[in-house]
């Protein structure tokens, strides 16, 4: 994700912080310190960091369960709105999706229970506030906010955990797409109720409702897109008219093709087959930094993605999105048969949609 940087790894999962999160922390410190002094500002900063530490543990729980079900988690990014885990794909087996979705809220309840068991005799449970004035209110607020996070995440609407639990339950008695459509409809009705209530009583609730409504629609589109792409092999959507480069050729050679064609990504083919992919971004960056006489082998992407002609497009789409690849090589043995890029998938879907709506003559 742009504007985020690594802070380390836990359980092999890369953790990142988005710049906007740091701006949020700085804003809270400055606002509280300006009104109530440096010490209260520092306490407010520690409180928001503690809250996001709980969010991070919540996301780690999701990630470890997903890994147990064979779904690789690439990273977890802290944003001002919470944590976001980037994984290859969500589990589609109902029991797995329910388990993965429930573990996050259960972790928040466990954190609240542990804190209350340790210090509950003198803290109790407090209404969360960004301006705690003592260690007592700090811990009481942390207990309260973990309970609120658990309840909020169990709202039966996407993209909340509760929406995925609802879909998992429905998918036990119907197909996945129908279960998603029904769960989305229920979630969007609930979101509209939030918006209606919020407009008259609390704008924050209205904003949450809008967030839920948009998130639910996005989830439905993703599931339908995956269903459509899964039925299409790479051989049907790949570009078969393309130029290749040799590893020993200079970037200038790629630039010639780049000028006189529409190809952005070039497979680099040696004696043993494909050795890498030279992308448009690498071409432009190399020209800017080193000139046009650099060998292709020095700057090509050796960690490229390749598939067979029978690989479904949904797997290619996932490889591209999670790996940050603009193009995937379609290889049969040692021969490059074609290239599939995200733009190519979009064009294929556009043509497919046009044909499906064409009249009898079409």
C-alpha positions in Angstrom: 0.0 0.0 0.0 1.3 3.5 -0.9 2.3 5.9 1.9 3.0 3.1 4.4 6.3 1.7 5.7 7.4 -1.5 7.4 7.9 -1.8 11.1 8.9 -5.4 11.3 7.4 -9.0 11.3 5.5 -11.1 13.7 4.8 -14.8 12.9 6.3 -14.1 9.5 3.6 -11.5 8.7 4.9 -8.0 7.6 3.5 -5.1 9.6 3.1 -1.7 8.1 2.0 1.7 9.4 0.3 4.2 7.0 1.5 7.8 7.2 -2.1 8.9 8.0 -2.1 6.9 11.2 1.0 8.8 12.4 -0.8 12.0 11.5 -3.8 10.9 13.6 -1.6 10.3 16.6 0.2 13.6 16.2 -3.2 15.4 15.8 -4.6 13.8 19.0 -1.4 14.7 21.0 -1.4 18.3 19.8 -5.2 18.8 20.4 -5.2 17.3 23.9 -1.9 18.9 24.9 -3.0 22.3 23.8 -6.2 22.1 26.0 -5.0 20.1 29.0 -1.2 20.2 29.0 1.7 18.0 27.9 1.0 15.1 30.4 -2.6 14.6 29.3 -1.5 14.9 25.7 1.0 12.1 26.2 -1.6 10.0 28.0 -4.0 10.4 25.2 -1.3 9.4 22.7 -0.5 6.3 24.7 -4.2 5.4 24.9 -4.8 5.6 21.1 -1.6 3.5 20.6 -2.9 0.9 23.1 -6.2 0.8 21.2 -4.5 0.2 17.9 -2.3 -2.5 19.6 -5.6 -4.3 20.4 -6.7 -3.8 16.8 -3.4 -5.3 15.7 -3.8 -8.3 17.9 -7.4 -8.7 16.4 -5.9 -8.8 12.9 -3.1 -11.2 13.9 -5.9 -13.6 15.1 -7.6 -13.4 11.7 -4.3 -13.9 10.0 -3.2 -17.0 12.0 -6.5 -18.7 11.5 -6.4 -17.9 7.7 -2.9 -19.4 7.6 -4.1 -22.5 9.3 -6.6 -22.9 6.5 -3.9 -22.5 3.9 -4.5 -18.8 3.0 -1.2 -16.8 2.9 -1.3 -13.4 4.7 1.0 -10.9 3.1 0.9 -8.0 5.5 -1.2 -6.1 8.1 -1.4 -2.3 7.7 -2.5 0.1 10.5 -4.8 2.8 9.2 -6.7 5.6 11.1 -9.9 3.5 10.6 -8.3 0.3 12.0 -6.2 -2.6 10.7 -6.3 -4.1 7.2 -4.9 -7.6 6.5 -3.8 -8.3 2.9 -4.2 -12.0 2.1 -4.3 -14.1 -1.1 -8.0 -14.8 -0.7 -10.7 -15.4 1.9 -11.6 -19.0 2.9 -14.8 -20.0 1.0 -15.7 -23.1 3.1 -18.5 -21.8 5.4 -17.0 -23.3 8.6 -13.6 -21.8 7.9 -15.0 -18.4 7.1 -17.1 -18.4 10.3 -14.1 -19.4 12.4 -11.8 -16.9 10.9 -14.3 -14.1 11.2 -15.3 -14.9 14.8 -11.7 -15.1 16.2 -11.2 -11.3 15.9 -14.1 -10.2 18.1 -13.4 -13.1 20.5 -9.9 -11.8 20.9 -11.2 -8.3 21.8 -13.5 -9.8 24.4 -10.6 -11.9 25.7 -8.4 -8.7 26.0 -11.2 -7.0 27.9 -11.7 -10.0 30.2 -8.0 -10.3 31.0 -7.6 -6.6 31.8 -10.7 -6.7 34.0 -9.5 -9.9 35.8 -6.1 -8.3 36.4 -7.1 -4.7 37.4 -10.9 -4.8 37.5 -11.2 -4.5 41.2 -10.1 -0.9 41.0 -10.9 0.1 37.5 -14.2 -1.3 36.4 -15.4 -0.7 32.9 -15.4 2.8 31.5 -16.8 4.7 28.6 -13.8 5.1 26.2 -12.4 8.6 25.9 -9.4 10.0 24.1 -8.7 12.2 27.1 -8.0 9.8 30.1 -6.9 11.7 33.1 -5.4 8.8 35.1 -4.2 5.2 34.8 -7.6 4.1 36.2 -9.6 5.8 33.5 -7.0 4.7 30.9 -7.4 1.0 31.7 -11.2 1.3 32.2 -11.5 2.9 28.9 -9.4 0.3 27.2 -11.6 -2.5 28.6 -14.7 -0.6 27.4 -13.3 0.0 23.9 -12.4 -3.7 23.4 -16.0 -4.6 24.2 -17.2 -2.0 21.8 -14.8 -3.3 19.1 -16.2 -6.8 19.5 -19.8 -5.6 19.2 -19.1 -3.3 16.3 -17.2 -6.0 14.4 -20.1 -8.4 14.8 -22.6 -6.1 13.0 -24.0 -8.5 10.3 -22.8 -6.3 7.4 -19.8 -6.3 5.1 -16.9 -5.6 5.5 -17.4 -6.3 9.2 -16.7 -9.7 10.6 -20.4 -10.2 11.3 -21.2 -9.9 7.6 -18.8 -12.8 6.9 -20.2 -14.9 9.7 -23.7 -14.3 8.3 -22.5 -15.4 4.8 -20.9 -18.4 6.2 -24.1 -19.5 8.0 -26.2 -18.9 4.8 -23.6 -20.7 2.6 -24.3 -23.9 4.6 -27.7 -24.1 3.0 -27.2 -22.4 -0.4 -24.5 -21.6 -3.0 -21.8 -19.1 -2.2 -22.9 -16.4 -4.6 -26.6 -16.5 -3.4 -25.4 -16.5 0.2 -23.2 -13.4 -0.5 -26.1 -11.6 -2.3 -28.5 -12.3 0.6 -25.9 -11.3 3.2 -25.1 -8.1 1.3 -28.8 -7.2 1.0 -29.3 -7.7 4.8 -26.2 -5.6 5.5 -27.2 -2.8 3.2 -30.7 -2.6 4.8 -29.0 -2.3 8.1 -26.6 0.3 6.7 -29.5 2.4 5.4 -31.1 2.3 8.9 -27.8 3.5 10.3 -27.7 6.3 7.8 -31.3 7.3 8.4 -30.8 7.4 12.2 -27.5 9.2 11.9 -28.7 12.0 9.7 -31.1 13.0 12.5 -29.2 12.1 15.7 -25.5 11.4 15.1 -23.5 12.1 11.9 -20.8 9.5 13.0 -23.4 6.8 12.8 -24.5 8.0 9.4 -20.8 7.9 8.2 -20.5 4.3 9.6 -23.7 3.4 7.7 -22.3 4.8 4.5 -19.1 2.9 5.0 -21.0 -0.4 5.5 -23.3 0.2 2.5 -20.3 0.8 0.2 -18.3 -2.1 1.7 -21.2 -4.5 1.2 -21.6 -3.6 -2.5 -17.9 -4.0 -3.0 -17.9 -7.5 -1.5 -20.7 -8.6 -3.8 -18.9 -7.3 -6.9 -15.7 -9.1 -5.8 -17.5 -12.4 -5.4 -19.3 -12.1 -8.8 -16.0 -11.1 -10.5 -14.2 -14.1 -9.0 -17.0 -16.4 -10.1 -16.9 -15.1 -13.7 -13.1 -15.2 -13.9 -12.8 -18.7 -12.4 -14.6 -20.1 -15.5 -12.2 -18.5 -18.0 -8.7 -20.0 -18.6 -5.7 -17.8 -19.3 -5.6 -19.1 -23.0 -8.9 -17.2 -23.7 -7.8 -13.8 -22.4 -4.1 -13.7 -23.0 -2.3 -11.5 -25.5 -0.7 -13.6 -28.1 0.8 -10.8 -30.2 3.8 -9.5 -28.2 7.5 -8.9 -28.5 10.2 -10.5 -26.3 13.6 -9.3 -25.3 16.9 -11.1 -24.8 18.7 -10.7 -21.4 21.8 -9.2 -23.1 19.9 -6.6 -25.1 20.1 -2.9 -23.9 17.1 -1.0 -22.5 17.3 1.0 -25.8 15.9 -2.1 -27.6 12.9 -2.2 -25.2 12.4 1.5 -25.7 12.1 1.0 -29.5 9.2 -1.5 -29.0 7.8 0.8 -26.3 7.7 3.7 -28.7 6.1 1.9 -31.7 3.6 -0.4 -30.0 1.1 -0.7 -27.2 3.0 -3.2 -25.1 4.0 -2.2 -21.6 5.5 -5.4 -20.2 8.1 -7.5 -22.1 9.0 -11.2 -21.3 12.7 -11.7 -21.2 13.6 -15.0 -22.9 17.0 -16.7 -22.8 18.2 -20.1 -24.0 16.4 -22.0 -21.2 13.1 -20.1 -21.5 11.7 -17.1 -19.8 14.1 -15.5 -17.2 12.1 -12.4 -16.2 9.7 -9.6 -17.2 10.7 -6.1 -18.0 7.9 -3.7 -16.9 7.1 -0.2 -18.0 8.0 1.2 -14.6 11.4 -0.5 -14.6 12.1 0.8 -18.2 11.2 4.4 -17.2 13.1 4.3 -13.9 16.2 2.8 -15.6 16.3 5.4 -18.4 16.0 8.2 -15.8 18.7 6.8 -13.5 21.1 5.0 -15.7 20.4 5.7 -19.3 19.5 3.4 -22.2 22.6 1.2 -22.5 21.9 -0.9 -19.4 21.4 -4.6 -20.2 17.9 -5.9 -19.8 19.1 -8.6 -17.4 20.3 -6.0 -14.9 16.8 -4.4 -14.3 14.2 -7.1 -15.3 11.9 -8.5 -12.6 13.3 -12.0 -11.9 10.6 -12.6 -9.3 7.9 -12.7 -12.0 4.6 -14.6 -12.0 3.9 -17.3 -14.6 0.9 -19.5 -15.2 -0.1 -22.2 -17.6 -2.7 -21.7 -20.4 -5.3 -23.6 -18.3 -4.9 -21.4 -15.2 -8.2 -19.6 -14.4 -8.3 -15.8 -14.6 -9.3 -15.4 -10.9 -6.0 -17.0 -9.8 -4.1 -14.7 -12.2 -6.0 -11.7 -10.9 -5.1 -12.7 -7.3 -1.4 -13.2 -8.2 -1.3 -9.8 -9.8 -3.1 -7.9 -7.0 -1.3 -9.6 -4.0 2.1 -9.6 -5.7 1.9 -6.1 -7.2 2.5 -7.5 -10.7 1.2 -5.6 -13.8 1.6 -8.6 -16.0 1.8 -12.4 -15.8 3.5 -14.7 -18.3 1.5 -17.6 -19.8 4.0 -20.4 -20.2 3.7 -23.9 -21.7 6.9 -25.8 -21.0 9.7 -23.5 -21.9 7.7 -21.5 -24.4 6.0 -18.2 -23.6 2.5 -18.5 -25.1 1.1 -15.2 -24.1 0.8 -12.4 -21.6 -2.1 -11.5 -19.3 -2.2 -8.0 -17.6 -4.8 -6.4 -15.4 -5.9 -4.1 -18.3 -6.3 -7.2 -20.5 -8.6 -8.8 -17.9 -10.6 -5.6 -17.8 -10.9 -5.5 -21.6 -11.9 -9.2 -21.7 -14.7 -8.6 -19.1 -15.9 -5.5 -21.0 -16.2 -7.5 -24.3 -17.8 -10.4 -22.4 -20.4 -8.0 -20.9 -21.1 -6.4 -24.3 -21.6 -9.8 -25.9 -23.9 -10.9 -23.2 -26.2 -7.9 -23.8 -26.1 -8.1 -27.6 -29.2 -8.8 -29.4 -29.9 -11.9 -31.6 -27.8 -10.5 -34.4 -24.9 -9.9 -32.0 
